[in-house]
Amino acid sequence: MAVKKAIKKVAKKGVKKGDVYKCSVCGLAITVDEVCGCVDTCDIICCEKQMKPKK
């Protein structure tokens, strides 16, 4: 008999209200006021690069 292995799904951190993102190119920072509710993770793009969460 073949044994099936369980596949674990990696949970992606979603964008939450109040999160701050900063562009690594120009320094523009944004704060999330409203969450879109998309099933997939949305990318926040500035200067043709994905913005990263500000720490």
Number of C-alpha atoms within 10 A of each C-alpha: 3 4 5 6 6 6 6 6 6 6 6 8 7 14 19 14 12 12 14 17 20 20 20 15 11 9 12 12 15 16 14 13 11 10 11 12 11 8 7 8 12 11 11 16 12 16 12 9 12 14 21 15 15 13 7
